[in-house]
Amino acid sequence: MNMFTQAVWIPLLPFLSFLLLGFFGKYLKGTTAGWLATVFLLGAAAISFNIAYEYFFLFGKDANGVYQTIVPLKMTWLQFAGGLSIDMGLLIDPIAVMMLVVVTFISLMVHLYSLGYMKGEERFSTYYAYLGLFTFSMLGLVLSVNLFQIYIFWELVGVSSFLLIGFYFDRASAIAAAKKAFIVTRFADLGFLIGILVLSSAAGTLDFQTLIQRLTDSTGEGLHTATATGFLGVSALTWGLLLIFMGGAGKSAMFPLHIWLPDAMEGPTPVSALIHAATMVVAGVYLVARLFGIFAFSAPGAMEVVAWVGAISSLFAAVIACTQTDIKRVLAYSTMSQIGYMMFALGVSGGSGEAVDGFTAANFHLFTHAMFKALLFLGAGMVIHAVHSNELKDMGGLRKQLPVTHLTFLIACLAIAGVPPFAGFFSKEAILHAAHLTHPAIYWIGIITAALTAFYMFRLYFGIFHGATSSHHGDSHHHGHEGDFFQKLPLILLGVASMTAGFIPFGNFVSFSGRPVELHTDLAFSILPVSLSLVGILIAAWFYRKPSEMPDKVAGFFGSVFTAARQKFYIDEIYLFITRKIIFKLIAAPAAWFDRSIIDGTVNTFGVAAQTGSESISDLQTGKVQSYAAWFVGATLLLIIVFIYFIH
Amino acid sequence: MNLSLLFIVPAITAVVILFTRSLQQARALALGGSVVQLFLVGNLIAAFQRTTSGLGDGVSDFVFQQRMAWFPSLHIDYFVGVDGISVAMIGLTALVVLAGVLVSWNVTKQPREFFFLLMFLSAGAYGFFISLDLFLQFFFLELAVIPKYLLIGIWGSGKKEYSANKLALMLMGGSALVFVGLLGVYFRSGSTVTFDWLRATGSIMPVSDQLFFFPFLFLGFGVFTALFPFHTWVPDGHSSAPTAASMFLAGISMKLGGYGCLRVAMCLMPEAAQYYSVYIVALATIAVLYGAFATMMQTDLKYINAYSSVSHCGFVLLGIGMMTRSSIQGAVLQMVSHGLMTALFFAAIGMLYERTHTRKVSELGGVMKSMPFVSTLFFLAGLCSLGLPGLSGFVSEMTVFVGSWERAETGYRVMTVLSCMSIVVTAVYILRAIGSSIMGAPRSAAFLQFKDAAWNERVAAAVLMAGILIIGITPFLLNQLILPGSEKIAQQLQRIILPL
């Protein structure tokens, strides 16, 4: 079992890379820093794949063929006097191993890609140092054994995200976006923190395994306490889980805590691929999956909330994605929508029997989505470098100029649209099937979202690679090349993954029970979603393949709905109103005024009064301090006398 | 280990500094003295570990005790001894003093007197933390107040006379309250008069007396640690003080108050503490949130850090007021952590100010380009303040929160949740400060020419940063030092002799 102790190197290698580049990066010339970081990451990825192989194929199962949870390393990090403790350690189970593979693989791709993409940047080595910090934090999060350990790394990925969004720190928009991302997720983490306090005090532990065991054992004391006590008619357990889910929803950009994600696109595009598409933003899904046992068996109410928040987010984001013109923002809303898919897949899979397969489906989609969404972002980076703009109107007809990008982007679009046999088809089918079993309404939301997804992705595809060659593109022709081999390699590898990942028998590896499950594939069931997706693609082709008036006509038809969607349903404005008008104007400013005027005013009044008083009593006192001191001494003596008389 | 050395060495250093002739000599002596002190404290920690490891797990006792009669007729002794908590506070003091001396390396105005006062102040702080006789402790507390008045009044900036007066008066007022409380302890605990802390904790003061005297002690010490509404000396005092004085003030002096609240007020009158706990918690919650909101509106970096200190010291008081084992532990951790963090923050602000000659957020911007080291320092201090894991603030705040949650009554729960909310507000004001002073486009061409930190500033930062990182990454090291002491205090607080 101790062979899994080597997993400790998976987060440590990127951390070493961070330290090395953080301290000595400025002495490294050219792309040396990037290569160094890439080599470290290659090591981490190699160990991850090795562990995945050993765990899934050799040693992960116990005698009954069930995947076990292995904790090869655990130490007490902070012992609270009250009995709880924060432990640091490694937890190896199917979802953790799956995430290790995803995180190290995508991070490696991004490291390679950035060698070319970020070449010549002034802070090249700093960029790689931050990537190392992020990868370390994300891997630490994945391997957490303890509810507080996951919170610790959760915060660390947050700050790495802040640093990378604000990488171009002399741009005001980048700073604003970085701050927004940090503060919105911090607000969500407040819920997470209180949720941790609620759950841990009910269960008397922070350790995942013990926690889950105590809160799912219907005869145990922990579950009893957690459900017997409550607040506002909701049990402590449900509160705790909902608050923890709030943290997850913030990180995973679920409605209404999603507002930071589109702005986060201010960061360099490879960062968006790594953090804001494939890894960090799915941390919320991972968190719910980690605590899935408690959600599913002890708090069906919380489960219901997870399902609906996921479903609403997926549809909401898909609608907005259809109207945006900045290609990175379209991808950002698409990410939100797909994470919504994963979230509701978890939410609908409470209960027993086949419904629990939603757990597998959610993780499957997390896996495939990481591949094709990272690919989409890296492709978008190529496009943005070629035309020097994020706007769709500046693009068009790029398929000849960027052949590799074109082909891989097309593959990714087919994958996300759920066209068989690309990866997204399989995971989406599994999710829709799970929803179909227990939540028909959410199933229909999923179907509509799938159609919209196909439409807006092909809107992007046709808008970028087909249609008229834009003027902007014309004059950039001479430097519109496609980058070097190391920039194309990730696209190709991710393209292959997006084509083939669906054929992985995912249920054999990841399931809630640890036993292999057969994911549902049924031709009859697939007809509806697939044909709707194809319709979406065809409409997109009709609208955007050639210049056409149809988009404007349709936009006109939807009128104010279209405008509202384009303005992202005014959620940002609502937040601005709350922060500027209420928090700043009605809370902070009065607090500051009250402090200076009332409290300090009182203090000053006392000072003046004492000064006047002492001066009137004694002209012998010249300095202020002495006079006050005399007052204090006098008063003290007086008090002493009073006490001696009255108490004795 | 002879504890008396801890205040004798800085006192001697201070006196010798008075006989120096130049800045070079004065600062060399001060630096030498602080380094010797740091070794002394390192030795103390090692000796403490050796001695207490024999006592077994969870046993806390005051070791290295020394006792001599001082005013025999009044039963006042020179009586010193340390437990893990005081050792931790002494360690904090040593680090802050060394860093403070280093950042003052180029004080040109009356350097001799300046370093004399710094050393003098530190002697007072060391003496305070080792005292086991309440009168002796009070004596050291006063020793630590006077230098602050002069440091601000002479070397300060802005409306320095006003600030110096305000600070000295409010702290002296606090001292007066403390003294009244101490007299209560002197006369009313035990059968004979005593200032002996050990004896006084062993005996039980009549509850009615406790209820009467507790507020004097707690509010008195509370003034030192910025208890709402007696916190207004903090922003003015800090903003006028020279950098090193700000560091001492926030890093050490405010901790004298927290330590006093815990060790003296709470431990000597546990029944009154129980009775007043809800009020303490309420005031602490107000300080935490109100301080944080007030910080949001500040435009001067020193005011930002000063108000944020009000908020962060609120966590100390919250932990103390909650009176659970983990919350007491959290309060102690927060004292150490905040001491280091705020000293680092003031050091970084001082470095920025020396170069840019402004502390206004709106007049700064984009210094990251020319001063990467100072900027990183500022950034790390900010992240520590907003409780980022890996830095000390996270460890201490989380311990306070976990400890506070152990109080299950609804009112306490509500206040815990309210205090937790400050983590969001803190993020807002810290990121605002960082975003507009460190990041952004350089304010003007001059902003590209500033020199980054000099060696003395780098060493000062490294000293404080080392402490912050050690606590943040390996909290178990500090924890094993303070855990037995915290548990013992919590036990003392949970002794209840009568229903109230």
Interface residues (C-beta under 8 A of the other chain):
Chain A: T76 W77 L78 Q79 F80 A81 G82 L84 I86 F148 Y151 I152 F153 E155 L156 V159 F162 G166 F169 D170 A172 I175 A176 A178 K179 F182 I183 R186 F187 D189 L190 L193 I194 L197 V198 S200 S201 F584 I587 A588 A589 A591 A592 D595 I599 D600 V603 G607 K624 V625 Y628 A629 F632 V633 A635 T636 L639 I640 F643 I644 I647 H648
Chain B: Y149 N165 K166 A168 L169 M170 M172 G173 S175 A176 F179 V180 L183 G184 F187 R188 D209 P229 T232 Y290 F293 A294 M296 M297 Q298 T324 R325 S326 I328 Q329 G366 M368 K369 L383 L386 G387 L388 P389 G390 F394 V395 M398 T399 F401 V402 G403 W405 E406 A408 T416 V417 C420 M421 I423 V424 A427 V428 L431 R432 G435 S436 M439 G440 A441 P442 P475 F476 N479 L483 S486 E487 A490
